[in-house]
Amino acid sequence: MQGGLEGKCAVVTGAARGIGAAVAKRLVSEGAEVLLTDIDIRQGQLTAAAIGKGASFAQVDAADAASVSASIEDLVGRTGRIDILVNNAGIPGGALFDEVTLEFWDRVLRVNLDSVFFGCKAAIPHMLRQGAGAIVNLGSISGLGGDHMNSAYNAAKAGVINFTRSLAMDYARAGIRINAICPGPVRTEINARPLAIPSVVDAWLEAIPLGRLAEPEEIAGLVAFLVSDDASFIVGAAIPIDGGMTAGAGQPDFARLLRELRQPSQ
Ligand SMILES: NC(=O)c1ccc[n+]([C@@H]2O[C@H](COP(=O)([O-])OP(=O)(O)OC[C@H]3O[C@@H](n4cnc5c(N)ncnc54)[C@H](O)[C@@H]3O)[C@@H](O)[C@H]2O)c1
């Protein structure tokens, strides 16, 4: 798709790789000028260079309020505006609860939740001045329900979702649309450890009705839609994009069991 975001200025956090990189690429392909930010300077520069015209990179720690604010002020100083903010930076938070220290908990909430607060704090005054803006926050299906061994991440992503709803209500009449998306498992580095364990991959494939993980580009498509004028009536939503994973109630696949029962015995 081309051209839907012509003239728009965007910031995507955590954009060096994975979902953020795919989102940045997609927004540029639709005509936006995108500032990619990330702590990973080397990969961030490579990704921005690979996207080419319309993409630039700044090293920013999304967990540091001053650094986030400086990057947004810099973009607005250069371009005069910020139309789109995608709060995407995140880290995994899986650990047995007996091993979750306060330091670990603070870090997971800082990078996954406080970062969204910092981004919104910095961007919204400019969007208010413009009378328009669109923000997409990366929630997760792990913010819609609990996972085993994921207490800090579950808390952070649930926080992102309800924070999104609250801000969306506050700013809808000012022309700022704020939404969250809730991906299921996506084939990115954040999942490097579970993806290396065949039994975990099998369990995911079993649990996802579509029978596969998402690719980052599929998540980018939803973000591009949500920041476009086609999504003009979508406000405060938390949209699952999970191959059907959260559509189920956790029951066994009775159709498969029935097929197995009906198979003639060897
Ligand atoms: N991949 C999935 O299965 C999945 C599912 C649901 C939600 N999400 C969320 O999507 C977002 C992107 O995840 P991903 O799968 O692309 O992961 P990823 O690990 O591939 O990419 C995350 C990016 O964020 C950057 N980052 C980490 N800490 C940062 C910080 N403090 N400041 C700036 N940048 C930082 C990393 O350097 C990396 O480039 C995260 O918020 C994640 O929680 C991912």
The ligand as a Gaussian input file, in Angstrom:
#p B3LYP/6-31G(d) Opt

LIG

0 1
 N        7.144000     -10.824000      19.580000
 C        6.044000     -11.126000      20.263000
 O        5.643000     -12.285000      20.342000
 C        5.251000     -10.027000      20.932000
 C        3.944000     -10.313000      21.344000
 C        3.209000      -9.328000      21.976000
 C        3.765000      -8.093000      22.199000
 N        5.040000      -7.838000      21.804000
 C        5.594000      -6.518000      22.084000
 O        6.010000      -5.925000      20.878000
 C        7.070000      -5.012000      21.134000
 C        8.216000      -5.286000      20.186000
 O        8.719000      -6.582000      20.447000
 P        9.544000      -7.442000      19.404000
 O        8.893000      -8.750000      19.337000
 O        9.772000      -6.689000      18.152000
 O       10.901000      -7.613000      20.221000
 P       12.429000      -7.462000      19.805000
 O       13.194000      -7.911000      20.992000
 O       12.693000      -8.092000      18.495000
 O       12.597000      -5.892000      19.609000
 C       12.510000      -5.013000      20.694000
 C       13.309000      -3.775000      20.359000
 O       13.205000      -2.881000      21.494000
 C       14.497000      -2.389000      21.796000
 N       14.561000      -2.004000      23.197000
 C       14.604000      -2.794000      24.281000
 N       14.722000      -2.044000      25.390000
 C       14.735000      -0.749000      24.980000
 C       14.834000       0.488000      25.650000
 N       14.972000       0.563000      26.988000
 N       14.814000       1.610000      24.925000
 C       14.723000       1.560000      23.570000
 N       14.630000       0.425000      22.871000
 C       14.645000      -0.718000      23.580000
 C       15.447000      -3.524000      21.458000
 O       16.782000      -3.056000      21.286000
 C       14.806000      -4.066000      20.175000
 O       15.304000      -3.398000      19.044000
 C        7.400000      -5.169000      22.618000
 O        6.738000      -4.171000      23.353000
 C        6.832000      -6.522000      22.951000
 O        6.531000      -6.661000      24.316000
 C        5.795000      -8.774000      21.182000

